[in-house]
Amino acid sequence: MTIANFGAHGGQPVRLFTLTNESGAQVQVTEYGGIVVRIRVPDREGRLGDVALGFDSLDAYVAANPFFGTITGRYANRIAGARFELDGVAYGLARNNGAHSLHGGVRGFDKVVWRGEPTDTGDGVAFTYISPDGEEGYPGTLTTTVTYTWSDANELRIDYRAETDRATVVNLTNHSYFNLADGGAGSVLDHEVTIHAERYTPADDEAIPTGEIASVEKTPFDFRHPRTLGERIDAEHPQMRASRGYDVNYVLDGGGGALTLAATVFAPKSGRAMDVLTDQPGVQLYTGNHLDGSLVGIGGIAYPKHSGLCLETQHFPNSPNEPSFPSTVLRPGQVYETTTVYRFRTHSLD
């Protein structure tokens, strides 16, 4: 592991940690936003290349980051009306997505400086942030640790842990954008995706769940068998039109609780594949619908529309306002713990 200066934010120094495994594959993570800055893994010819979208500098992340690589919280995804009720008390949240709260608010976990420390094993970094009571409207002082571990098997393991001193809601994820072919220079529409989910949570035109849990059968959201993202991304479906591509939460067949395979992505051009394993009940598929080429990332690449895809493991959007969804309430004495693994490998077209 190497540790380097990555700049400063709000008067606080920010460091960049580089994790390199025995084959030379690398992951870089930084204290600002707990961001996964870079992932370099081999293609089918053994050539290392970037598979995550990101920036070369801290200033670029601070200026305009559409959540590339970030830890998102306290509540990943949307809370309708930027409010929820808990134990008979109504809480108003920061609005940053129209009338709603998205990814923790105006200054979510993606925009704060975490304290990073190498793990005892030397193959990981543990980031800790203490969110004060009332931050972005959320109750309770929340102490969160997110640990990134990079293995010799090219597995990026993310362990989340949080505790509170007052009843609150918590939903944490990582918002990395992946492009397994060319690091974001081109589209991911040729990537083949499999998602182990027979159901999803339909959403309205503002991406708020309707409260229904519906079958993916005969919808463009059916990835139970491998399909390219481009095959139906222009489908005449109201949710697809509203989001300008895929932006949908899947109800995983595993149901949460045990670490199971949630999704697989394969890029025929490079031979790279990525498996996503999680113990969460849901995963959000997002296809970089608002990228437009104006953001210039690592290596001078301008990221066009659909140049990256996200698979954000999570509890369902707006769960605090949907009693039928799995609960995201965390109380004093309880520990929020969840794990997600992004496993990179290669295989041939055969």
KOLROKOL-54687 format. One record per residue (C-alpha): x, y, z; residue number from 1; residue in one letter. Coordinates in Angstrom, 2 decimals. Example, Ala and Ser with C-alpha at 12.3 -4.5 7.8 and 13.67 -1.06 7.14 Angstrom:
REM residues 2
ATOM       x       y       z   i aa
ATOM   12.30   -4.50    7.80   1  A
ATOM   13.67   -1.06    7.14   2  S
//
This chain:
REM residues 350
ATOM       x       y       z   i aa
ATOM    0.00    0.00    0.00   1  M
ATOM    1.13    3.52   -0.74   2  T
ATOM   -0.30    6.70    0.79   3  I
ATOM   -0.01   10.05   -0.97   4  A
ATOM   -1.29   13.58   -0.53   5  N
ATOM   -4.38   14.24   -2.67   6  F
ATOM   -4.90   17.88   -1.64   7  G
ATOM   -7.04   19.53    1.02   8  A
ATOM  -10.71   20.31    1.54   9  H
ATOM  -12.19   22.66    4.12  10  G
ATOM   -8.79   23.02    5.74  11  G
ATOM   -8.43   19.26    6.14  12  Q
ATOM   -5.69   17.28    4.37  13  P
ATOM   -6.95   14.55    2.07  14  V
ATOM   -4.95   11.41    1.33  15  R
ATOM   -5.01    8.92   -1.53  16  L
ATOM   -4.44    5.22   -0.77  17  F
ATOM   -3.25    2.82   -3.48  18  T
ATOM   -3.85   -0.90   -2.94  19  L
ATOM   -1.91   -3.23   -5.25  20  T
ATOM   -2.30   -7.00   -5.23  21  N
ATOM    0.20   -9.69   -6.20  22  E
ATOM   -0.74   -9.51   -9.90  23  S
ATOM   -0.35   -5.72  -10.06  24  G
ATOM   -4.07   -4.94  -10.22  25  A
ATOM   -4.88   -1.78   -8.30  26  Q
ATOM   -7.57    0.11   -6.42  27  V
ATOM   -7.21    3.73   -5.32  28  Q
ATOM   -9.42    5.24   -2.62  29  V
ATOM   -9.43    8.68   -1.03  30  T
ATOM  -10.58   10.27    2.21  31  E
ATOM  -12.78   12.80    0.41  32  Y
ATOM  -16.18   11.16    0.09  33  G
ATOM  -14.61    7.75    0.74  34  G
ATOM  -14.32    7.68   -3.03  35  I
ATOM  -13.09    4.76   -5.11  36  V
ATOM  -10.95    6.81   -7.49  37  V
ATOM   -9.58    4.08   -9.69  38  R
ATOM   -9.81    0.35  -10.35  39  I
ATOM   -7.27   -1.22  -12.72  40  R
ATOM   -7.75   -4.87  -13.65  41  V
ATOM   -6.60   -7.06  -16.57  42  P
ATOM   -8.50   -7.70  -19.78  43  D
ATOM   -8.53  -11.09  -21.54  44  R
ATOM   -5.02  -10.39  -22.89  45  E
ATOM   -3.69   -9.61  -19.42  46  G
ATOM   -3.43   -5.86  -20.04  47  R
ATOM   -4.32   -3.66  -17.07  48  L
ATOM   -6.90   -0.95  -17.67  49  G
ATOM   -9.29    1.31  -15.83  50  D
ATOM  -12.82    0.04  -15.25  51  V
ATOM  -14.19    2.83  -13.02  52  A
ATOM  -14.99    6.41  -13.94  53  L
ATOM  -13.24    9.09  -11.92  54  G
ATOM  -11.05   12.18  -11.86  55  F
ATOM   -7.32   12.81  -11.64  56  D
ATOM   -7.61   15.53   -8.99  57  S
ATOM   -9.43   16.32   -5.76  58  L
ATOM  -10.48   19.69   -7.18  59  D
ATOM  -12.43   17.94   -9.94  60  A
ATOM  -14.33   15.82   -7.41  61  Y
ATOM  -15.21   18.89   -5.35  62  V
ATOM  -16.26   20.96   -8.37  63  A
ATOM  -18.70   18.64  -10.11  64  A
ATOM  -18.93   14.99   -9.20  65  N
ATOM  -22.03   13.00  -10.20  66  P
ATOM  -21.21   10.61   -7.32  67  F
ATOM  -18.32    8.87   -9.12  68  F
ATOM  -17.07    6.23   -6.66  69  G
ATOM  -18.59    7.82   -3.58  70  T
ATOM  -19.91    6.48   -0.31  71  I
ATOM  -23.50    7.71   -0.35  72  T
ATOM  -25.41    8.33    2.87  73  G
ATOM  -26.83    8.77    5.34  74  R
ATOM  -29.57    7.56    3.07  75  Y
ATOM  -28.61    6.40   -0.41  76  A
ATOM  -31.21    7.04   -3.11  77  N
ATOM  -34.38    9.09   -2.61  78  R
ATOM  -36.65    9.99    0.27  79  I
ATOM  -39.91   11.44   -1.03  80  A
ATOM  -40.75   14.98   -0.04  81  G
ATOM  -37.48   15.14    1.90  82  A
ATOM  -39.28   14.02    5.03  83  R
ATOM  -40.10   10.93    7.09  84  F
ATOM  -41.70   10.10   10.40  85  E
ATOM  -40.07    7.97   13.07  86  L
ATOM  -41.55    7.15   16.47  87  D
ATOM  -44.20    9.81   15.96  88  G
ATOM  -41.73   12.59   15.15  89  V
ATOM  -41.57   14.16   11.68  90  A
ATOM  -38.12   14.96   10.32  91  Y
ATOM  -37.48   17.36    7.45  92  G
ATOM  -34.42   16.71    5.31  93  L
ATOM  -32.32   18.79    2.96  94  A
ATOM  -33.91   18.95   -0.50  95  R
ATOM  -31.47   18.45   -3.35  96  N
ATOM  -33.53   16.60   -5.98  97  N
ATOM  -36.55   18.75   -6.66  98  G
ATOM  -38.85   18.30   -3.69  99  A
ATOM  -36.96   15.22   -2.55 100  H
ATOM  -33.78   14.26   -0.73 101  S
ATOM  -31.21   12.29   -2.74 102  L
ATOM  -28.14   10.43   -1.46 103  H
ATOM  -28.13   12.07    1.96 104  G
ATOM  -28.84   15.65    0.95 105  G
ATOM  -26.89   18.74   -0.09 106  V
ATOM  -23.81   17.69    1.88 107  R
ATOM  -24.07   13.94    2.08 108  G
ATOM  -21.36   11.45    2.94 109  F
ATOM  -19.97   11.91   -0.57 110  D
ATOM  -18.86   15.49    0.24 111  K
ATOM  -17.20   15.08    3.64 112  V
ATOM  -13.66   14.15    4.60 113  V
ATOM  -13.40   10.70    6.14 114  W
ATOM  -10.50    9.56    8.29 115  R
ATOM   -8.69    6.70    6.56 116  G
ATOM   -6.48    4.15    8.29 117  E
ATOM   -4.79    1.08    6.78 118  P
ATOM   -6.18   -2.19    8.07 119  T
ATOM   -3.97   -4.51   10.11 120  D
ATOM   -3.75   -6.93    7.19 121  T
ATOM   -2.34   -4.23    4.91 122  G
ATOM   -4.72   -4.99    2.04 123  D
ATOM   -7.42   -2.50    2.98 124  G
ATOM   -8.37    0.93    4.27 125  V
ATOM  -10.99    1.71    6.92 126  A
ATOM  -12.70    5.09    6.55 127  F
ATOM  -14.54    6.58    9.53 128  T
ATOM  -16.88    9.57    9.70 129  Y
ATOM  -18.96   10.84   12.62 130  I
ATOM  -22.12   12.54   11.38 131  S
ATOM  -23.52   14.91   14.03 132  P
ATOM  -27.12   14.88   15.21 133  D
ATOM  -29.25   16.91   12.80 134  G
ATOM  -26.83   16.83    9.87 135  E
ATOM  -28.92   17.27    6.70 136  E
ATOM  -31.96   16.87    8.98 137  G
ATOM  -31.27   13.32   10.16 138  Y
ATOM  -31.63   12.50   13.86 139  P
ATOM  -28.84   11.01   15.94 140  G
ATOM  -25.06   11.11   15.95 141  T
ATOM  -24.08    8.38   13.50 142  L
ATOM  -20.62    6.83   13.63 143  T
ATOM  -19.86    5.08   10.36 144  T
ATOM  -16.90    2.99    9.22 145  T
ATOM  -16.53    1.78    5.64 146  V
ATOM  -13.69   -0.65    4.96 147  T
ATOM  -12.35   -1.32    1.47 148  Y
ATOM  -10.32   -4.52    1.02 149  T
ATOM   -8.57   -5.48   -2.23 150  W
ATOM   -7.69   -9.16   -2.61 151  S
ATOM   -5.27  -11.11   -4.77 152  D
ATOM   -8.36  -12.57   -6.47 153  A
ATOM   -9.29   -9.09   -7.75 154  N
ATOM  -12.18   -8.74   -5.31 155  E
ATOM  -13.05   -5.33   -3.92 156  L
ATOM  -14.87   -5.98   -0.66 157  R
ATOM  -16.78   -3.16    1.02 158  I
ATOM  -17.84   -3.60    4.64 159  D
ATOM  -20.18   -0.98    6.11 160  Y
ATOM  -20.74   -0.50    9.84 161  R
ATOM  -22.73    2.20   11.67 162  A
ATOM  -24.01    2.94   15.16 163  E
ATOM  -26.27    5.72   16.45 164  T
ATOM  -27.11    7.33   19.78 165  D
ATOM  -30.69    8.06   18.70 166  R
ATOM  -33.21    6.31   16.47 167  A
ATOM  -32.53    7.16   12.82 168  T
ATOM  -32.60    5.71    9.31 169  V
ATOM  -29.53    4.43    7.46 170  V
ATOM  -28.95    3.20    3.91 171  N
ATOM  -25.36    3.18    2.65 172  L
ATOM  -23.95    2.23   -0.73 173  T
ATOM  -21.07    2.85   -3.12 174  N
ATOM  -21.87    4.81   -6.27 175  H
ATOM  -19.04    3.69   -8.57 176  S
ATOM  -19.64    3.92  -12.31 177  Y
ATOM  -18.16    0.97  -14.20 178  F
ATOM  -17.07    0.58  -17.81 179  N
ATOM  -15.37   -2.77  -18.29 180  L
ATOM  -14.28   -2.09  -21.87 181  A
ATOM  -12.48    1.24  -22.06 182  D
ATOM  -12.73    3.07  -18.76 183  G
ATOM  -15.48    5.38  -19.94 184  G
ATOM  -14.31    6.50  -23.37 185  A
ATOM  -17.22    4.69  -24.98 186  G
ATOM  -20.68    3.45  -24.14 187  S
ATOM  -21.61    0.56  -21.87 188  V
ATOM  -24.62   -0.28  -24.02 189  L
ATOM  -22.80   -3.35  -25.39 190  D
ATOM  -22.21   -4.70  -21.86 191  H
ATOM  -24.17   -7.86  -21.09 192  E
ATOM  -25.95   -7.73  -17.74 193  V
ATOM  -27.59  -10.39  -15.59 194  T
ATOM  -29.53   -9.41  -12.46 195  I
ATOM  -30.88  -12.07  -10.13 196  H
ATOM  -34.22  -10.44   -9.51 197  A
ATOM  -37.71  -11.41  -10.60 198  E
ATOM  -39.20   -8.21   -9.19 199  R
ATOM  -38.54   -4.48   -9.03 200  Y
ATOM  -40.02   -1.39   -7.39 201  T
ATOM  -41.86    0.70  -10.01 202  P
ATOM  -41.29    4.44   -9.73 203  A
ATOM  -43.11    7.58  -10.82 204  D
ATOM  -41.80   10.33  -13.09 205  D
ATOM  -39.71   11.73  -10.21 206  E
ATOM  -38.09    8.34   -9.49 207  A
ATOM  -40.09    7.84   -6.29 208  I
ATOM  -41.34    4.26   -5.74 209  P
ATOM  -45.09    3.83   -6.04 210  T
ATOM  -45.02    1.33   -3.16 211  G
ATOM  -45.78   -1.57   -5.49 212  E
ATOM  -43.45   -4.53   -6.00 213  I
ATOM  -43.91   -5.79   -9.56 214  A
ATOM  -42.66   -8.58  -11.80 215  S
ATOM  -39.98   -7.80  -14.38 216  V
ATOM  -41.78  -10.14  -16.79 217  E
ATOM  -42.51   -8.43  -20.13 218  K
ATOM  -40.74   -5.22  -19.10 219  T
ATOM  -37.42   -3.72  -20.22 220  P
ATOM  -36.19   -4.36  -16.66 221  F
ATOM  -35.93   -8.13  -17.18 222  D
ATOM  -32.27   -9.12  -16.88 223  F
ATOM  -32.84  -12.57  -15.44 224  R
ATOM  -30.85  -13.85  -18.42 225  H
ATOM  -27.90  -12.00  -20.01 226  P
ATOM  -28.93   -9.06  -22.18 227  R
ATOM  -27.04   -6.05  -23.45 228  T
ATOM  -27.99   -2.75  -21.88 229  L
ATOM  -28.58   -1.25  -25.31 230  G
ATOM  -31.12   -3.85  -26.39 231  E
ATOM  -34.05   -2.11  -24.70 232  R
ATOM  -32.70    1.14  -23.31 233  I
ATOM  -34.96    3.12  -25.67 234  D
ATOM  -38.05    1.07  -24.82 235  A
ATOM  -41.39    2.87  -24.72 236  E
ATOM  -41.91    2.49  -21.01 237  H
ATOM  -42.86    5.47  -18.80 238  P
ATOM  -40.17    4.82  -16.20 239  Q
ATOM  -37.50    4.43  -18.88 240  M
ATOM  -38.60    7.64  -20.60 241  R
ATOM  -38.64    9.60  -17.34 242  A
ATOM  -35.13    8.51  -16.35 243  S
ATOM  -33.70    8.59  -19.92 244  R
ATOM  -32.35    5.08  -19.48 245  G
ATOM  -32.08    2.60  -16.65 246  Y
ATOM  -32.50    3.94  -13.12 247  D
ATOM  -34.35    1.19  -11.32 248  V
ATOM  -34.27   -0.66   -8.00 249  N
ATOM  -34.41   -4.45   -8.15 250  Y
ATOM  -35.81   -6.67   -5.41 251  V
ATOM  -33.08   -9.30   -5.26 252  L
ATOM  -34.09  -12.94   -5.22 253  D
ATOM  -31.72  -13.55   -2.31 254  G
ATOM  -33.82  -11.28   -0.13 255  G
ATOM  -30.90   -9.90    1.84 256  G
ATOM  -29.17  -11.22    4.94 257  G
ATOM  -26.62  -13.53    3.31 258  A
ATOM  -23.87  -12.68    0.84 259  L
ATOM  -25.16  -13.91   -2.52 260  T
ATOM  -24.63  -13.20   -6.21 261  L
ATOM  -26.82  -10.27   -7.23 262  A
ATOM  -25.58   -9.36  -10.71 263  A
ATOM  -22.97  -10.03  -13.37 264  T
ATOM  -21.67   -7.70  -16.08 265  V
ATOM  -19.62   -8.79  -19.10 266  F
ATOM  -17.88   -6.61  -21.70 267  A
ATOM  -17.31   -8.61  -24.91 268  P
ATOM  -14.72   -6.15  -26.22 269  K
ATOM  -12.32   -6.62  -23.32 270  S
ATOM  -13.34   -9.98  -21.91 271  G
ATOM  -13.68   -8.43  -18.47 272  R
ATOM  -16.53   -9.52  -16.23 273  A
ATOM  -17.71   -8.25  -12.87 274  M
ATOM  -19.79  -10.13  -10.32 275  D
ATOM  -21.65   -8.21   -7.63 276  V
ATOM  -22.31  -10.05   -4.38 277  L
ATOM  -24.27   -8.50   -1.52 278  T
ATOM  -26.33   -9.18    1.57 279  D
ATOM  -28.63   -6.25    0.80 280  Q
ATOM  -32.23   -6.73   -0.40 281  P
ATOM  -31.93   -4.44   -3.42 282  G
ATOM  -29.65   -3.13   -6.13 283  V
ATOM  -30.07    0.00   -8.25 284  Q
ATOM  -29.10   -0.23  -11.92 285  L
ATOM  -28.19    3.19  -13.31 286  Y
ATOM  -26.72    3.78  -16.76 287  T
ATOM  -25.14    7.24  -16.53 288  G
ATOM  -28.14    8.85  -18.16 289  N
ATOM  -27.10   12.42  -17.33 290  H
ATOM  -23.48   12.22  -18.45 291  L
ATOM  -23.04   14.37  -21.55 292  D
ATOM  -19.34   14.58  -22.35 293  G
ATOM  -18.77   17.75  -20.34 294  S
ATOM  -16.89   15.98  -17.52 295  L
ATOM  -13.28   15.12  -18.30 296  V
ATOM  -11.98   12.27  -16.20 297  G
ATOM   -8.92   10.11  -15.69 298  I
ATOM   -6.50   10.26  -18.60 299  G
ATOM   -8.36   13.15  -20.26 300  G
ATOM  -11.39   11.04  -21.15 301  I
ATOM  -14.61   13.02  -21.69 302  A
ATOM  -17.42   10.84  -20.37 303  Y
ATOM  -20.39   10.68  -22.79 304  P
ATOM  -23.93    9.58  -22.01 305  K
ATOM  -24.14    5.93  -20.92 306  H
ATOM  -20.35    5.70  -20.52 307  S
ATOM  -20.71    4.02  -17.14 308  G
ATOM  -23.12    1.81  -15.24 309  L
ATOM  -23.79    1.65  -11.52 310  C
ATOM  -24.94   -1.33   -9.49 311  L
ATOM  -25.69    0.25   -6.12 312  E
ATOM  -26.48   -2.35   -3.48 313  T
ATOM  -29.04   -0.96   -1.07 314  Q
ATOM  -32.30   -1.01    0.80 315  H
ATOM  -35.17    0.24   -1.32 316  F
ATOM  -35.62    3.93   -2.14 317  P
ATOM  -38.03    5.81    0.14 318  N
ATOM  -38.21    2.92    2.60 319  S
ATOM  -38.75    5.26    5.58 320  P
ATOM  -42.10    6.23    4.02 321  N
ATOM  -43.08    2.75    2.81 322  E
ATOM  -43.96    0.45    5.74 323  P
ATOM  -44.15   -2.59    3.44 324  S
ATOM  -40.48   -2.19    2.39 325  F
ATOM  -37.66   -3.67    4.50 326  P
ATOM  -36.93   -1.36    7.42 327  S
ATOM  -33.95    1.00    7.45 328  T
ATOM  -34.42    2.08   11.07 329  V
ATOM  -31.35    1.91   13.31 330  L
ATOM  -31.71    2.31   17.07 331  R
ATOM  -29.19    2.83   19.88 332  P
ATOM  -27.53   -0.46   20.79 333  G
ATOM  -28.05   -1.88   17.29 334  Q
ATOM  -25.29   -2.16   14.69 335  V
ATOM  -25.86   -1.56   10.99 336  Y
ATOM  -23.63   -4.00    9.12 337  E
ATOM  -23.63   -4.93    5.46 338  T
ATOM  -21.14   -6.22    2.88 339  T
ATOM  -20.83   -5.92   -0.88 340  T
ATOM  -18.15   -7.49   -3.09 341  V
ATOM  -17.24   -6.45   -6.64 342  Y
ATOM  -15.34   -9.40   -8.15 343  R
ATOM  -13.43   -8.85  -11.39 344  F
ATOM  -12.43  -11.65  -13.74 345  R
ATOM  -12.07  -12.42  -17.44 346  T
ATOM  -13.51  -14.94  -19.83 347  H
ATOM  -13.53  -15.50  -23.56 348  S
ATOM  -16.40  -14.96  -25.97 349  L
ATOM  -16.78  -18.73  -26.20 350  D
//
